[in-house]
Amino acid sequence: MLKVKEVETRYGNVVVLKEVSLSVKKKSIICLIGSNGAGKTTTLNTISGLIRPFKGSIEFKGQRIDLMEPHEVVKMGLIQVPEGRRLFPDMTVLENLEIGAYRHHKVPSKMIEKVFEVFGVLEERVGQVAGSLSGGEQQMLAIGRALMAEPELMMLDEPTLGLAPMVVKIVFQTVEQINEWGTTIFLVEQNAKFALEISEHAYVMESGRIVMEGGAGELINDDNVRKSYLGI
């Protein structure tokens, strides 16, 4: 579904991504793990079209997207849930969800029902402004807003950052449920243990390069991964 081939991304003269190649299979959960500053967010932003790659190519559903504008990428069904949620804090829960459906030109009621099915607490807070929600509720709203676009591929950037352990568990359970609906998931996550446990395939990034890849079950038992990212 998604193919990134030998992509190099720069900030000015600084090379941030160095010949990054990866692929995401349809209806799978794929994760990208690595330390802070490894280039994980830059990878997602480059795929989304927020940053233009200096060289290399990116294909989504067999079509090159590395020269497209971000809104064109969204229209193809590739949606990113950004780090930090990026909600509209002075707008209500419902208004934030409705904005997520903009590519349909109307709000599909079935998607609101699906969001409330997954995140019942959002239905209870539907008229509340987003800025007054807890951190966990805001993350649920950010994922719910992305679901409103009916994505074929959802990219999540650090969805559990700063959340309590119980909420982290809920977020990962939700990611699995969304995947069961048929949505492909590309997950960037510092919580390597949880990410590897729910993923089919995984990539490890260091200093802008993919240094390791393989089945998630294999990597979670790899001595280097366990020492560097699992604290074992």
TORKOL-4160 file (C-alpha; in steps of 0.2 Angstrom, whole numbers, padded with zeros to 4 digits, m for minus):
232
<pt num="1" X="0000" Y="0000" Z="0000"/>
<pt num="2" X="0014" Y="0012" Z="0005"/>
<pt num="3" X="0032" Y="0011" Z="m0002"/>
<pt num="4" X="0046" Y="0023" Z="0003"/>
<pt num="5" X="0061" Y="0021" Z="m0008"/>
<pt num="6" X="0078" Y="0029" Z="m0004"/>
<pt num="7" X="0071" Y="0045" Z="0003"/>
<pt num="8" X="0082" Y="0059" Z="0009"/>
<pt num="9" X="0075" Y="0074" Z="0018"/>
<pt num="10" X="0084" Y="0089" Z="0023"/>
<pt num="11" X="0081" Y="0105" Z="0034"/>
<pt num="12" X="0092" Y="0117" Z="0024"/>
<pt num="13" X="0109" Y="0109" Z="0022"/>
<pt num="14" X="0106" Y="0097" Z="0036"/>
<pt num="15" X="0102" Y="0079" Z="0030"/>
<pt num="16" X="0089" Y="0072" Z="0042"/>
<pt num="17" X="0083" Y="0056" Z="0033"/>
<pt num="18" X="0096" Y="0046" Z="0024"/>
<pt num="19" X="0091" Y="0034" Z="0011"/>
<pt num="20" X="0076" Y="0028" Z="0020"/>
<pt num="21" X="0066" Y="0014" Z="0013"/>
<pt num="22" X="0051" Y="0005" Z="0020"/>
<pt num="23" X="0034" Y="m0002" Z="0015"/>
<pt num="24" X="0018" Y="m0004" Z="0023"/>
<pt num="25" X="0006" Y="m0019" Z="0018"/>
<pt num="26" X="m0012" Y="m0016" Z="0016"/>
<pt num="27" X="m0023" Y="m0020" Z="0032"/>
<pt num="28" X="m0007" Y="m0022" Z="0043"/>
<pt num="29" X="0000" Y="m0013" Z="0058"/>
<pt num="30" X="0018" Y="m0008" Z="0055"/>
<pt num="31" X="0028" Y="0002" Z="0068"/>
<pt num="32" X="0043" Y="0013" Z="0067"/>
<pt num="33" X="0053" Y="0014" Z="0083"/>
<pt num="34" X="0068" Y="0024" Z="0089"/>
<pt num="35" X="0075" Y="0037" Z="0101"/>
<pt num="36" X="0070" Y="0055" Z="0101"/>
<pt num="37" X="0078" Y="0064" Z="0087"/>
<pt num="38" X="0080" Y="0049" Z="0076"/>
<pt num="39" X="0069" Y="0056" Z="0062"/>
<pt num="40" X="0053" Y="0047" Z="0065"/>
<pt num="41" X="0041" Y="0062" Z="0064"/>
<pt num="42" X="0051" Y="0069" Z="0049"/>
<pt num="43" X="0047" Y="0052" Z="0041"/>
<pt num="44" X="0029" Y="0054" Z="0043"/>
<pt num="45" X="0029" Y="0072" Z="0038"/>
<pt num="46" X="0038" Y="0068" Z="0022"/>
<pt num="47" X="0026" Y="0054" Z="0018"/>
<pt num="48" X="0011" Y="0066" Z="0021"/>
<pt num="49" X="0018" Y="0080" Z="0010"/>
<pt num="50" X="0022" Y="0092" Z="0024"/>
<pt num="51" X="0040" Y="0091" Z="0020"/>
<pt num="52" X="0046" Y="0089" Z="0002"/>
<pt num="53" X="0060" Y="0075" Z="0000"/>
<pt num="54" X="0076" Y="0080" Z="m0007"/>
<pt num="55" X="0077" Y="0064" Z="m0017"/>
<pt num="56" X="0069" Y="0047" Z="m0017"/>
<pt num="57" X="0051" Y="0042" Z="m0021"/>
<pt num="58" X="0035" Y="0038" Z="m0011"/>
<pt num="59" X="0021" Y="0028" Z="m0018"/>
<pt num="60" X="0003" Y="0026" Z="m0010"/>
<pt num="61" X="m0008" Y="0013" Z="m0019"/>
<pt num="62" X="0004" Y="0013" Z="m0033"/>
<pt num="63" X="0004" Y="0031" Z="m0036"/>
<pt num="64" X="0018" Y="0043" Z="m0033"/>
<pt num="65" X="0013" Y="0056" Z="m0019"/>
<pt num="66" X="0030" Y="0064" Z="m0015"/>
<pt num="67" X="0026" Y="0078" Z="m0027"/>
<pt num="68" X="0008" Y="0081" Z="m0021"/>
<pt num="69" X="0002" Y="0094" Z="m0009"/>
<pt num="70" X="m0004" Y="0088" Z="0008"/>
<pt num="71" X="m0022" Y="0090" Z="0005"/>
<pt num="72" X="m0021" Y="0079" Z="m0011"/>
<pt num="73" X="m0013" Y="0065" Z="m0001"/>
<pt num="74" X="m0027" Y="0066" Z="0012"/>
<pt num="75" X="m0040" Y="0065" Z="m0002"/>
<pt num="76" X="m0031" Y="0048" Z="m0007"/>
<pt num="77" X="m0035" Y="0041" Z="0010"/>
<pt num="78" X="m0019" Y="0044" Z="0019"/>
<pt num="79" X="m0022" Y="0053" Z="0036"/>
<pt num="80" X="m0009" Y="0058" Z="0049"/>
<pt num="81" X="m0013" Y="0060" Z="0068"/>
<pt num="82" X="0001" Y="0072" Z="0073"/>
<pt num="83" X="0011" Y="0072" Z="0089"/>
<pt num="84" X="0004" Y="0084" Z="0101"/>
<pt num="85" X="m0014" Y="0081" Z="0094"/>
<pt num="86" X="m0016" Y="0098" Z="0086"/>
<pt num="87" X="m0034" Y="0100" Z="0090"/>
<pt num="88" X="m0044" Y="0116" Z="0089"/>
<pt num="89" X="m0045" Y="0119" Z="0108"/>
<pt num="90" X="m0059" Y="0133" Z="0107"/>
<pt num="91" X="m0071" Y="0122" Z="0097"/>
<pt num="92" X="m0082" Y="0108" Z="0103"/>
<pt num="93" X="m0079" Y="0089" Z="0102"/>
<pt num="94" X="m0092" Y="0088" Z="0088"/>
<pt num="95" X="m0085" Y="0103" Z="0079"/>
<pt num="96" X="m0067" Y="0095" Z="0079"/>
<pt num="97" X="m0075" Y="0079" Z="0073"/>
<pt num="98" X="m0084" Y="0088" Z="0059"/>
<pt num="99" X="m0068" Y="0096" Z="0053"/>
<pt num="100" X="m0060" Y="0079" Z="0051"/>
<pt num="101" X="m0074" Y="0074" Z="0038"/>
<pt num="102" X="m0070" Y="0089" Z="0027"/>
<pt num="103" X="m0064" Y="0079" Z="0012"/>
<pt num="104" X="m0081" Y="0071" Z="0010"/>
<pt num="105" X="m0090" Y="0089" Z="0009"/>
<pt num="106" X="m0102" Y="0083" Z="0022"/>
<pt num="107" X="m0102" Y="0074" Z="0038"/>
<pt num="108" X="m0105" Y="0055" Z="0037"/>
<pt num="109" X="m0116" Y="0051" Z="0052"/>
<pt num="110" X="m0110" Y="0033" Z="0051"/>
<pt num="111" X="m0093" Y="0039" Z="0055"/>
<pt num="112" X="m0098" Y="0049" Z="0070"/>
<pt num="113" X="m0107" Y="0033" Z="0076"/>
<pt num="114" X="m0091" Y="0023" Z="0074"/>
<pt num="115" X="m0081" Y="0036" Z="0083"/>
<pt num="116" X="m0093" Y="0036" Z="0098"/>
<pt num="117" X="m0093" Y="0017" Z="0097"/>
<pt num="118" X="m0074" Y="0017" Z="0100"/>
<pt num="119" X="m0074" Y="0032" Z="0112"/>
<pt num="120" X="m0089" Y="0033" Z="0122"/>
<pt num="121" X="m0082" Y="0047" Z="0133"/>
<pt num="122" X="m0082" Y="0058" Z="0118"/>
<pt num="123" X="m0101" Y="0056" Z="0115"/>
<pt num="124" X="m0103" Y="0061" Z="0134"/>
<pt num="125" X="m0092" Y="0077" Z="0130"/>
<pt num="126" X="m0099" Y="0081" Z="0113"/>
<pt num="127" X="m0103" Y="0099" Z="0117"/>
<pt num="128" X="m0088" Y="0102" Z="0127"/>
<pt num="129" X="m0073" Y="0112" Z="0120"/>
<pt num="130" X="m0058" Y="0102" Z="0116"/>
<pt num="131" X="m0046" Y="0112" Z="0126"/>
<pt num="132" X="m0055" Y="0107" Z="0142"/>
<pt num="133" X="m0053" Y="0088" Z="0140"/>
<pt num="134" X="m0040" Y="0078" Z="0149"/>
<pt num="135" X="m0024" Y="0073" Z="0139"/>
<pt num="136" X="m0031" Y="0055" Z="0136"/>
<pt num="137" X="m0048" Y="0062" Z="0130"/>
<pt num="138" X="m0039" Y="0074" Z="0118"/>
<pt num="139" X="m0029" Y="0060" Z="0111"/>
<pt num="140" X="m0045" Y="0050" Z="0108"/>
<pt num="141" X="m0052" Y="0065" Z="0099"/>
<pt num="142" X="m0037" Y="0067" Z="0088"/>
<pt num="143" X="m0039" Y="0049" Z="0083"/>
<pt num="144" X="m0058" Y="0051" Z="0081"/>
<pt num="145" X="m0055" Y="0066" Z="0070"/>
<pt num="146" X="m0044" Y="0056" Z="0059"/>
<pt num="147" X="m0057" Y="0042" Z="0058"/>
<pt num="148" X="m0070" Y="0054" Z="0051"/>
<pt num="149" X="m0060" Y="0055" Z="0035"/>
<pt num="150" X="m0062" Y="0036" Z="0033"/>
<pt num="151" X="m0044" Y="0033" Z="0030"/>
<pt num="152" X="m0037" Y="0019" Z="0021"/>
<pt num="153" X="m0020" Y="0021" Z="0030"/>
<pt num="154" X="m0019" Y="0030" Z="0046"/>
<pt num="155" X="m0002" Y="0036" Z="0052"/>
<pt num="156" X="0000" Y="0039" Z="0071"/>
<pt num="157" X="0014" Y="0050" Z="0078"/>
<pt num="158" X="0017" Y="0046" Z="0097"/>
<pt num="159" X="m0001" Y="0043" Z="0101"/>
<pt num="160" X="0003" Y="0038" Z="0120"/>
<pt num="161" X="0015" Y="0052" Z="0123"/>
<pt num="162" X="0012" Y="0059" Z="0141"/>
<pt num="163" X="m0002" Y="0048" Z="0145"/>
<pt num="164" X="m0006" Y="0038" Z="0160"/>
<pt num="165" X="m0002" Y="0019" Z="0159"/>
<pt num="166" X="m0021" Y="0014" Z="0159"/>
<pt num="167" X="m0025" Y="0027" Z="0145"/>
<pt num="168" X="m0010" Y="0020" Z="0135"/>
<pt num="169" X="m0018" Y="0003" Z="0136"/>
<pt num="170" X="m0034" Y="0010" Z="0130"/>
<pt num="171" X="m0026" Y="0019" Z="0115"/>
<pt num="172" X="m0017" Y="0003" Z="0109"/>
<pt num="173" X="m0033" Y="m0007" Z="0111"/>
<pt num="174" X="m0042" Y="0006" Z="0100"/>
<pt num="175" X="m0028" Y="0005" Z="0087"/>
<pt num="176" X="m0030" Y="m0013" Z="0086"/>
<pt num="177" X="m0049" Y="m0011" Z="0084"/>
<pt num="178" X="m0047" Y="0002" Z="0070"/>
<pt num="179" X="m0036" Y="m0010" Z="0061"/>
<pt num="180" X="m0049" Y="m0024" Z="0063"/>
<pt num="181" X="m0061" Y="m0013" Z="0053"/>
<pt num="182" X="m0049" Y="m0014" Z="0039"/>
<pt num="183" X="m0038" Y="0002" Z="0041"/>
<pt num="184" X="m0020" Y="0000" Z="0038"/>
<pt num="185" X="m0009" Y="0007" Z="0053"/>
<pt num="186" X="0008" Y="0015" Z="0052"/>
<pt num="187" X="0013" Y="0018" Z="0070"/>
<pt num="188" X="0027" Y="0029" Z="0077"/>
<pt num="189" X="0029" Y="0026" Z="0095"/>
<pt num="190" X="0042" Y="0028" Z="0109"/>
<pt num="191" X="0034" Y="0014" Z="0119"/>
<pt num="192" X="0042" Y="0001" Z="0109"/>
<pt num="193" X="0036" Y="m0014" Z="0120"/>
<pt num="194" X="0017" Y="m0010" Z="0116"/>
<pt num="195" X="0021" Y="m0005" Z="0098"/>
<pt num="196" X="0030" Y="m0021" Z="0094"/>
<pt num="197" X="0016" Y="m0032" Z="0103"/>
<pt num="198" X="0003" Y="m0026" Z="0092"/>
<pt num="199" X="0013" Y="m0024" Z="0076"/>
<pt num="200" X="0016" Y="m0037" Z="0062"/>
<pt num="201" X="0032" Y="m0029" Z="0055"/>
<pt num="202" X="0044" Y="m0016" Z="0063"/>
<pt num="203" X="0057" Y="m0004" Z="0058"/>
<pt num="204" X="0071" Y="0003" Z="0069"/>
<pt num="205" X="0077" Y="0021" Z="0065"/>
<pt num="206" X="0093" Y="0029" Z="0072"/>
<pt num="207" X="0101" Y="0045" Z="0066"/>
<pt num="208" X="0089" Y="0046" Z="0051"/>
<pt num="209" X="0093" Y="0029" Z="0045"/>
<pt num="210" X="0083" Y="0012" Z="0045"/>
<pt num="211" X="0096" Y="0001" Z="0055"/>
<pt num="212" X="0085" Y="m0014" Z="0057"/>
<pt num="213" X="0069" Y="m0022" Z="0051"/>
<pt num="214" X="0059" Y="m0038" Z="0053"/>
<pt num="215" X="0044" Y="m0046" Z="0060"/>
<pt num="216" X="0039" Y="m0038" Z="0076"/>
<pt num="217" X="0040" Y="m0054" Z="0086"/>
<pt num="218" X="0058" Y="m0056" Z="0081"/>
<pt num="219" X="0063" Y="m0039" Z="0085"/>
<pt num="220" X="0055" Y="m0039" Z="0102"/>
<pt num="221" X="0066" Y="m0054" Z="0106"/>
<pt num="222" X="0082" Y="m0046" Z="0098"/>
<pt num="223" X="0095" Y="m0043" Z="0111"/>
<pt num="224" X="0100" Y="m0026" Z="0104"/>
<pt num="225" X="0082" Y="m0020" Z="0103"/>
<pt num="226" X="0078" Y="m0026" Z="0121"/>
<pt num="227" X="0093" Y="m0017" Z="0128"/>
<pt num="228" X="0091" Y="m0001" Z="0118"/>
<pt num="229" X="0072" Y="0001" Z="0118"/>
<pt num="230" X="0064" Y="m0011" Z="0130"/>
<pt num="231" X="0076" Y="m0008" Z="0145"/>
<pt num="232" X="0079" Y="m0026" Z="0147"/>
